[in-house]
């Protein structure tokens, strides 16, 4: 399982495991979790990077309509996961 490290400004780095990725409406999204095994906190992140950025820039998807649409795509991709 691929792991990525996020470094929020002014905070300690946080490691997440990438469960899946998709592209929807020209925007890249990743589904990440804070736990490799069992139930963990899952987040959907939107790629906000510019083409020439050296590192990826992600933000948490919080808008309900966008979150529901992307969550539905990930649920279809990963049959054993229910996002709620």
MMTF fields as JSON, N, C-alpha, C and O atoms, coordinates in Angstrom:
{
  "mmtfVersion": "1.0.0",
  "mmtfProducer": "UNKNOWN",
  "numBonds": 335,
  "numAtoms": 336,
  "numGroups": 84,
  "numChains": 1,
  "numModels": 1,
  "chainsPerModel": [1],
  "groupsPerChain": [84],
  "chainIdList": ["A"],
  "bondAtomList": [4, 2, 8, 6, 12, 10, 16, 14, 20, 18, 24, 22, 28, 26, 32, 30, 36, 34, 40, 38, 44, 42, 48, 46, 52, 50, 56, 54, 60, 58, 64, 62, 68, 66, 72, 70, 76, 74, 80, 78, 84, 82, 88, 86, 92, 90, 96, 94, 100, 98, 104, 102, 108, 106, 112, 110, 116, 114, 120, 118, 124, 122, 128, 126, 132, 130, 136, 134, 140, 138, 144, 142, 148, 146, 152, 150, 156, 154, 160, 158, 164, 162, 168, 166, 172, 170, 176, 174, 180, 178, 184, 182, 188, 186, 192, 190, 196, 194, 200, 198, 204, 202, 208, 206, 212, 210, 216, 214, 220, 218, 224, 222, 228, 226, 232, 230, 236, 234, 240, 238, 244, 242, 248, 246, 252, 250, 256, 254, 260, 258, 264, 262, 268, 266, 272, 270, 276, 274, 280, 278, 284, 282, 288, 286, 292, 290, 296, 294, 300, 298, 304, 302, 308, 306, 312, 310, 316, 314, 320, 318, 324, 322, 328, 326, 332, 330],
  "bondOrderList": [1, 1, 1, 1, 1, 1, 1, 1, 1, 1, 1, 1, 1, 1, 1, 1, 1, 1, 1, 1, 1, 1, 1, 1, 1, 1, 1, 1, 1, 1, 1, 1, 1, 1, 1, 1, 1, 1, 1, 1, 1, 1, 1, 1, 1, 1, 1, 1, 1, 1, 1, 1, 1, 1, 1, 1, 1, 1, 1, 1, 1, 1, 1, 1, 1, 1, 1, 1, 1, 1, 1, 1, 1, 1, 1, 1, 1, 1, 1, 1, 1, 1, 1],
  "groupList": [{"groupName": "UNK", "atomNameList": ["N", "CA", "C", "O"], "elementList": ["N", "C", "C", "O"], "formalChargeList": [0, 0, 0, 0], "bondAtomList": [1, 0, 2, 1, 3, 2], "bondOrderList": [1, 1, 2], "singleLetterCode": "X", "chemCompType": "L-PEPTIDE LINKING"}],
  "groupTypeList": [0, 0, 0, 0, 0, 0, 0, 0, 0, 0, 0, 0, 0, 0, 0, 0, 0, 0, 0, 0, 0, 0, 0, 0, 0, 0, 0, 0, 0, 0, 0, 0, 0, 0, 0, 0, 0, 0, 0, 0, 0, 0, 0, 0, 0, 0, 0, 0, 0, 0, 0, 0, 0, 0, 0, 0, 0, 0, 0, 0, 0, 0, 0, 0, 0, 0, 0, 0, 0, 0, 0, 0, 0, 0, 0, 0, 0, 0, 0, 0, 0, 0, 0, 0],
  "groupIdList": [1, 2, 3, 4, 5, 6, 7, 8, 9, 10, 11, 12, 13, 14, 15, 16, 17, 18, 19, 20, 21, 22, 23, 24, 25, 26, 27, 28, 29, 30, 31, 32, 33, 34, 35, 36, 37, 38, 39, 40, 41, 42, 43, 44, 45, 46, 47, 48, 49, 50, 51, 52, 53, 54, 55, 56, 57, 58, 59, 60, 61, 62, 63, 64, 65, 66, 67, 68, 69, 70, 71, 72, 73, 74, 75, 76, 77, 78, 79, 80, 81, 82, 83, 84],
  "secStructList": [7, 7, 3, 3, 3, 3, 7, 7, 6, 6, 1, 7, 7, 3, 3, 3, 3, 3, 3, 3, 3, 3, 3, 3, 6, 6, 3, 3, 3, 3, 3, 3, 3, 1, 7, 1, 1, 1, 1, 7, 7, 3, 3, 3, 3, 3, 3, 7, 7, 7, 6, 6, 7, 1, 1, 7, 7, 3, 3, 3, 7, 7, 7, 2, 2, 2, 2, 2, 2, 2, 2, 2, 2, 2, 2, 2, 2, 1, 6, 6, 7, 7, 7, 7],
  "xCoordList": [0.848, 0.0, 0.901, 1.825, 0.618, 1.406, 1.125, -0.02, 2.17, 2.038, 2.522, 3.469, 1.85, 2.262, 2.306, 1.591, 3.146, 3.292, 2.811, 3.248, 1.907, 1.422, 2.092, 2.269, 2.457, 3.094, 2.288, 2.602, 1.246, 0.459, 1.325, 2.198, 1.079, 1.87, 1.775, 0.684, 2.942, 2.996, 2.647, 2.52, 2.487, 2.106, 3.089, 3.899, 3.004, 3.832, 3.386, 2.2, 4.303, 3.928, 2.99, 3.101, 2.08, 1.11, 1.218, 1.228, 1.299, 1.4, 0.029, -0.704, -0.311, -1.555, -1.253, -0.238, -2.145, -2.076, -3.078, -4.234, -2.638, -3.506, -4.254, -3.646, -5.585, -6.415, -6.735, -6.752, -6.989, -7.388, -7.242, -7.157, -7.215, -7.206, -8.111, -8.338, -8.629, -9.496, -9.431, -8.921, -9.955, -10.048, -11.504, -12.121, -12.05, -13.464, -13.604, -13.183, -14.189, -14.363, -13.048, -12.975, -11.999, -10.698, -9.895, -8.832, -10.403, -9.712, -9.303, -10.082, -8.073, -7.581, -7.943, -7.835, -8.378, -8.734, -8.03, -7.78, -7.709, -7.196, -8.017, -8.48, -8.18, -8.832, -7.726, -6.989, -7.6, -6.539, -7.138, -8.268, -6.349, -6.74, -5.547, -4.398, -5.831, -4.754, -4.369, -3.524, -4.984, -4.721, -4.538, -5.35, -3.467, -3.228, -4.192, -4.535, -4.622, -5.507, -6.708, -6.624, -7.823, -9.012, -9.661, -9.365, -10.556, -11.281, -10.405, -9.808, -10.336, -9.562, -10.315, -11.359, -9.792, -10.349, -10.004, -8.84, -11.002, -10.774, -11.065, -11.994, -10.262, -10.439, -10.345, -9.606, -11.094, -10.97, -10.268, -10.694, -9.194, -8.38, -8.387, -8.328, -8.46, -8.45, -7.046, -6.452, -6.525, -5.206, -5.321, -6.007, -4.641, -4.67, -3.366, -3.144, -2.499, -1.179, -1.258, -2.125, -0.335, -0.153, 0.739, 1.473, 0.682, 1.438, 2.93, 3.594, 3.456, 4.89, 5.31, 6.474, 4.394, 4.734, 5.631, 5.414, 6.648, 7.553, 6.908, 7.209, 6.023, 5.331, 3.835, 3.363, 3.097, 1.646, 1.075, 1.594, 0.011, -0.69, -2.127, -2.835, -2.553, -3.893, -4.666, -4.096, -5.984, -6.856, -7.992, -8.397, -8.496, -9.589, -10.865, -11.177, -11.608, -12.888, -13.919, -14.148, -14.537, -15.518, -16.898, -17.889, -16.974, -18.259, -19.092, -18.643, -20.313, -21.145, -21.405, -21.275, -21.765, -22.099, -20.889, -20.998, -19.753, -18.523, -18.106, -17.73, -18.171, -17.799, -18.655, -18.129, -19.959, -20.869, -20.598, -20.633, -20.331, -20.071, -18.785, -18.754, -17.729, -16.445, -16.501, -15.939, -17.172, -17.316, -18.034, -17.664, -19.053, -19.783, -18.861, -18.956, -17.975, -17.025, -16.094, -15.876, -15.547, -14.638, -15.354, -14.766, -16.608, -17.357, -17.543, -17.475, -17.776, -17.909, -16.581, -16.553, -15.488, -14.168, -13.726, -13.062, -14.096, -13.685, -14.936, -15.56, -15.288, -16.541, -16.692, -17.818, -15.587, -15.666, -15.588, -15.412, -15.717, -15.643, -16.941, -17.493, -17.422, -18.583, -18.149, -17.708, -18.269, -17.874, -19.116, -20.079, -19.08, -20.219, -19.767, -20.59],
  "yCoordList": [-1.167, 0.0, 1.24, 1.352, 2.147, 3.37, 4.265, 4.401, 4.866, 5.789, 7.162, 7.291, 8.185, 9.552, 10.314, 9.992, 11.312, 12.127, 13.538, 14.163, 14.026, 15.39, 16.23, 15.79, 17.43, 18.335, 19.634, 20.596, 19.65, 20.883, 21.996, 21.738, 23.227, 24.356, 24.453, 24.471, 24.516, 24.697, 23.469, 23.561, 22.314, 21.099, 19.979, 20.077, 18.924, 17.749, 17.021, 17.041, 16.382, 15.578, 14.427, 13.866, 14.095, 13.023, 12.045, 12.455, 10.753, 9.726, 9.116, 8.792, 8.96, 8.33, 7.215, 7.237, 6.249, 5.169, 5.497, 5.816, 5.417, 5.702, 4.43, 3.414, 4.493, 3.345, 3.296, 2.224, 4.465, 4.511, 5.943, 6.882, 6.095, 7.421, 7.405, 6.356, 8.572, 8.682, 10.106, 11.018, 10.266, 11.588, 11.793, 10.948, 12.914, 13.201, 14.673, 15.556, 14.926, 16.304, 17.037, 18.249, 16.304, 16.909, 17.175, 17.794, 16.707, 16.912, 15.551, 14.599, 15.464, 14.226, 14.197, 15.201, 13.014, 12.804, 11.55, 10.619, 11.535, 10.323, 10.037, 10.948, 8.758, 8.293, 7.785, 6.873, 8.362, 7.986, 7.568, 7.923, 6.804, 6.403, 6.535, 6.506, 6.68, 6.801, 5.458, 5.401, 4.37, 3.047, 2.035, 1.968, 1.243, 0.217, -0.955, -1.604, -1.221, -2.358, -1.913, -0.98, -2.587, -2.31, -0.989, -0.381, -0.568, 0.676, 1.859, 1.903, 2.789, 4.001, 5.19, 5.038, 6.348, 7.577, 7.661, 7.524, 7.883, 8.014, 9.447, 10.081, 9.941, 11.287, 11.237, 10.429, 12.1, 12.282, 13.613, 14.645, 13.568, 14.754, 15.125, 14.256, 16.424, 16.967, 17.489, 18.188, 17.143, 17.611, 19.054, 19.343, 19.939, 21.362, 21.814, 23.012, 20.861, 21.165, 21.81, 21.493, 22.716, 23.261, 22.298, 21.514, 22.35, 21.436, 21.47, 20.434, 22.641, 22.769, 22.673, 22.923, 22.319, 22.145, 20.932, 19.884, 21.085, 19.971, 18.932, 17.744, 19.363, 18.468, 18.65, 19.732, 17.582, 17.646, 18.469, 18.442, 19.19, 19.978, 19.47, 19.515, 18.985, 18.438, 19.214, 19.785, 19.22, 19.76, 18.776, 18.056, 18.759, 17.853, 18.334, 19.524, 17.42, 17.751, 17.869, 16.916, 19.043, 19.272, 19.647, 19.528, 20.09, 20.499, 19.245, 18.322, 19.21, 18.002, 17.401, 16.188, 18.209, 17.688, 17.018, 15.921, 17.681, 17.126, 15.869, 14.866, 15.922, 14.792, 13.569, 12.463, 13.752, 12.631, 12.033, 10.812, 12.87, 12.38, 11.566, 10.486, 12.076, 11.381, 10.122, 9.091, 10.196, 9.021, 7.896, 6.732, 8.224, 7.209, 6.516, 5.304, 7.273, 6.69, 5.726, 4.605, 6.156, 5.295, 4.047, 2.966, 4.174, 3.002, 1.989, 0.783, 2.461, 1.549, 0.879, -0.283, 1.603, 1.057, 0.023, -0.959, 0.255, -0.595, -1.213, -0.625, -2.383, -3.015, -3.253, -3.281, -3.428, -3.76, -2.532, -2.672, -1.328, -0.111, 0.661, 0.838, 1.124, 2.012, 3.315, 3.333, 4.4, 5.709, 6.448, 6.631, 6.864, 7.621, 8.664, 9.397],
  "zCoordList": [0.0, 0.0, 0.0, 0.806, -0.903, -0.991, 0.213, 0.646, 0.74, 1.868, 1.432, 0.655, 1.949, 1.681, 2.998, 3.947, 3.033, 4.233, 3.926, 2.96, 4.762, 4.646, 5.715, 6.851, 5.342, 6.277, 6.326, 5.625, 7.164, 7.3, 7.89, 8.719, 7.462, 7.944, 9.456, 10.027, 10.099, 11.546, 12.36, 13.581, 11.714, 12.426, 12.121, 11.2, 12.901, 12.687, 11.418, 11.091, 10.701, 9.525, 9.921, 11.011, 9.026, 9.24, 8.08, 6.92, 8.386, 7.338, 7.073, 8.007, 5.8, 5.38, 4.394, 3.698, 4.346, 3.364, 2.26, 2.54, 1.016, -0.126, -0.49, -0.828, -0.418, -0.761, -2.248, -2.853, -2.832, -4.241, -4.738, -3.948, -6.055, -6.673, -7.886, -8.488, -8.243, -9.4, -9.942, -9.292, -11.136, -11.774, -12.125, -12.773, -11.699, -11.907, -12.288, -11.541, -13.434, -13.885, -14.068, -13.862, -14.459, -14.689, -13.421, -13.475, -12.274, -10.994, -10.444, -10.48, -9.934, -9.326, -7.847, -7.143, -7.389, -5.989, -5.492, -6.258, -4.189, -3.569, -2.314, -1.628, -2.039, -0.825, 0.077, -0.3, 1.265, 2.189, 3.524, 3.859, 4.28, 5.626, 6.551, 6.112, 7.832, 8.809, 9.416, 10.31, 8.934, 9.49, 8.372, 7.449, 8.453, 7.436, 7.575, 6.587, 8.789, 9.048, 9.859, 10.658, 9.646, 10.438, 10.072, 9.043, 10.953, 10.732, 11.091, 12.167, 10.206, 10.442, 9.891, 9.258, 10.13, 9.601, 8.115, 7.739, 7.279, 5.844, 5.418, 5.918, 4.495, 3.958, 2.443, 1.882, 1.795, 0.352, 0.148, 0.666, -0.61, -0.841, -2.316, -3.186, -2.589, -3.948, -4.234, -3.413, -5.405, -5.823, -6.312, -7.293, -5.615, -5.952, -6.606, -6.781, -6.97, -7.508, -8.882, -9.697, -9.11, -10.453, -11.225, -10.623, -12.527, -13.376, -13.057, -13.091, -12.751, -12.518, -11.045, -10.731, -10.136, -8.723, -8.535, -9.143, -7.68, -7.395, -6.495, -6.608, -5.601, -4.696, -4.869, -5.219, -4.62, -4.728, -3.575, -2.459, -3.86, -2.861, -2.825, -3.831, -1.655, -1.509, -0.464, 0.465, -0.641, 0.4, 0.622, -0.29, 1.837, 2.194, 1.53, 1.574, 0.914, 0.296, 1.417, 2.162, 1.531, 2.596, 2.064, 2.784, 0.834, 0.26, 0.017, -0.662, 0.572, 0.586, -0.786, -0.955, -1.761, -3.086, -3.741, -4.289, -3.678, -4.243, -3.472, -4.079, -2.142, -1.302, -1.605, -1.731, -1.724, -2.018, -3.392, -3.551, -4.38, -5.743, -5.794, -6.385, -5.18, -5.215, -4.347, -4.718, -3.201, -2.328, -3.062, -2.913, -3.852, -4.613, -5.619, -5.813, -6.253, -7.203, -6.473, -6.933, -5.341, -4.58, -4.056, -4.048, -3.621, -3.147, -4.269, -4.029, -5.485, -6.632, -6.962, -7.369, -6.788, -7.093, -6.052, -6.382, -4.817, -3.706, -3.091, -2.208, -3.558, -3.173, -1.689, -1.192, -0.95, 0.462, 1.373, 2.584, 0.8, 1.597, 1.483, 0.397, 2.651, 2.663, 3.296, 4.445, 2.564, 3.067, 3.556, 2.812, 4.801, 5.336, 6.293, 6.841]
}
